Amino acid sequence: MTPERLAQLTQLRHALHQIPEVSGAEEKTAVMVADYLRQHQPDQLLTGLGGHGVAAVYEGRADGSTVLIRCELDGLPIEELSDQPYRSTHAGRGHLCGHDGHMTMVAALAEQLAAQRPAKGRAVLLFQPAEETGKGAAAVIADPAFTQIAPDYAFSLHNLPGLPAGQVALCSGPANCASRGMRIKLTGKTSHAAVPQDGVSPAGAIARLLPGLVALGSGGDLGPEFALVTLTHAKLGEATFGIAPGQAEVWATLRTVTDARMEQLIAAATALAEQVCASEGLGVSIEFDDVFDACTNHPEAVEILQDACSAAGHPAQMRDYPQRWSEDFGQFGKHAKAAMFWLGSGETQPQLHNPDFDFPDAAIPAGAGIFLHTLRNLLG
């Protein structure tokens, strides 16, 4: 990639960085992406996929596989801490996971594909909404228009702080953990604080639930039996001195390597909540949100990425364990041979979702190059 081309892509990344939009509200981002793609003359441009999703299709001259390269549109509801001239202009929101960089690397492929269409098959560049909530991939796949771009292969990446910039890590099998948010609502009966015995307080149940949930999943090695329960929020009654509480909530994130282990963990956590509440004379309701299935790399797709990484000058370091964080890219693996790789964003880079995270522009050529070699190897 020439310095001039990198400067152009950096400008695009900075423009995207300035307008972060949270999951399901990526309207301006989608318009900017679609306008950029139109400049590079795709054979088909789909918008509104699963919400604000955008897909550019480049047709080959002969029949062949459909290869999808996916990135994410959404930012985070976190205030950015930065003095960069391109810092977020949207208060309380920031591209603090690097999705602006991911979009830029996929957008870089459009110019290459416009200049030289695939010899066979189709290349699809997908800009997916709502990854951060785990709803975007499923919504895109459920969209009737997705049948027009249904892939045989699907690939994506995520930047990885702590790994030297430009280095690549890859694994076969489990790549990202399954996770989901569990919201437990406890219902009793309020009373005057002077006569708490005339009400039904959830305080005792909360005191039992908090350590009980944690004991169901204490983490450990990222093997098939891995389970982690993280308490994220708890509320007991209202902020007042005159009322003995009658309601409470406990929020926890459940995390496992496999979907099967997740079902076991859900069953155990649900049984615990129901048992504790019944013994305390409380009503209970349980809801789940931010649902991410496990993301598993297909072995054939992994081999394709290994070859592409080597050809691009960034040989992949193979790992035998997944990332703890979750990714809804796993949904595409239910419909195609799919794999995700991790691209180093620097050993001293702040962690993902930190308020001072900023995707390194120097990593753009590596990601774009690996994706381009993936497309050329499969489609000619």
Protein Blocks (a to p, Z undefined) as FASTA:
>chain_A
ZZklmmmmmmmmmmmmmmcccehiammmmmmmmmmmmmnopabdcehihijaccdddddf
bdcddddddddfbdcdddcddfbfkbcfbghiacfeopmmmmmmmmmmmmmmmmmccfbh
jddddddehklnopmmmmmmmpmklmmmocfbdcdddddehiaghiacddehjfbdcddd
dddddddddddfklmmlmccfklmmmmmmmmmmmmoggiaddfklccdddfbdcehjadf
kbccfbdcdddddddfbfklmmmmmmmmmmmmmmmmmmnopacddddehiacdddddfkl
mmmmmmmmmmnopacdddfbdcfbdcfklmmmmmbccddddddebjklccehiakbccdf
klmmmmmmmmmmmmmmmnZZ
